[in-house]
Amino acid sequence: MPRVSGMREKHHQPYWDSLIRVMQDTAPTPTVNQITRLFASGTNLGQTEWTNMVNAGVLPSDESYIVLAIRCYVWYVGTNALLMHKLTETQLYLSFVTGPKPQFTAPSWYFPQGGGTWGYDSVTPLACNGVPQTESILKFGKSIPMPARQNFYVEATLYDLNTVSLRTNYLNASTTIAKREIKVFIDGLHTRDVL
């Protein structure tokens, strides 16, 4: 479909990529590494439940983006869920990088998810990374522009705490472990051609 010359449209669009997405009593494929560059690998492309990126590490064509916020969605269901949430807070660190330059680095609890299920019942306690309201997200004090053809990624690093390893003992385990999913979202304004 031809584009309209000289016209661009701007719209609010989050982009996401997943560190892990697996059911209970199942080993993840691929396994979670100590350091993973989200958005930069082609592993999850074409699987919307894992990522909505079209290309690895860069937006298509002459598209640009203004990053206004970053979110970290953490979902665990099962007997180890609350412990896994606490371990995620202390062991998962995220660093947003554009080009050769880190833009923002912090532990995962600093990037509340701003959505998801909230509540408690007597059988399955539910927890999430922050309060699940759209206002409860990390909004940058200053937006981060990503010009056309600018590469970017979010580096997810898991640091073991002494002998307790979220990655080894929980995320990559194959038995008696909760359902688990961790997604990182960049949230902002996307500029693209008008078709």
WOZIQUI-V45336 format. One line per field, one symbol per residue. phi: phi as a letter, one per 20 degrees, with the letter a starting at -180 (. if undefined). psi: psi as a letter, one per 40 degrees, with the letter a starting at -180 (. if undefined). A space follows every 10 residues. Layout:
phi->???
psi->???
This chain:
phi->.feefmdccd bfbeccbdeb bbeflcffcf feefccefmd degegncgfd bdfecembff ldfcbdedbc cceccccqfe gfffffffge dedcceccle dfdacaffff dffmroebqb cfdcfdbben fecffeceef fbfdfcfgme fbadedcddf dleecgffec fefdcldfgb bccdddcrdd dbfed
psi->hiihhehiih ihhiiiihdi hiiifhhihi ihidhhhiee iedeiegded ieidiheiii bfiiihhdih ihhhhhhade ddddddddde ehiihhhhbe hhdhhiidee gidfiaihah iedhiiiigi hgidegihhi dhihihiieh iiihhhhhhi hbehhddddd deieifiiih hhihhhhahh hiih.
